[in-house]
């Protein structure tokens, strides 16, 4: 039985396996990033200075157009730099879904407010490198990299 032209269906299995291997490739200069169980990780791991690496297309909002998000704890302060390098201040909080305990970020800046589902957090073993994936309420997906601390 053929799936694609003259190639047998058995050739699909190795490609699926390769895709699983490449989905865990390291990001940035870090040799190893590990997926973090979002249900068990401390909320403090979502804080820090994050730079937007990639974004999906979505409606233009202050959050979907961000270049950097700085999530400061105690008090929970948000500083957002847009692509034109204008700074906006606001607040952020981590909320957990009451049943499944999935983490969400509540973000408020420049008169706009949104919720973002945290879909993935990857960290190096020492925590100096990290990648965070957010799915905004508007439908935009942001992939953020942790900026190095000076």
Beta strands, then each sheet from edge to edge (+ up, - down):
strand 1: 2-4
strand 2: 7-8
strand 3: 34-35
strand 4: 48-55
strand 5: 66-72
strand 6: 77-82
strand 7: 87-96
strand 8: 103-109
strand 9: 112-123
strand 10: 130-136
strand 11: 141-146
sheet 1: 1+ 2-
sheet 2: 3+ 9- 8+ 7- 6+ 5- 4+ 11- 10+
end
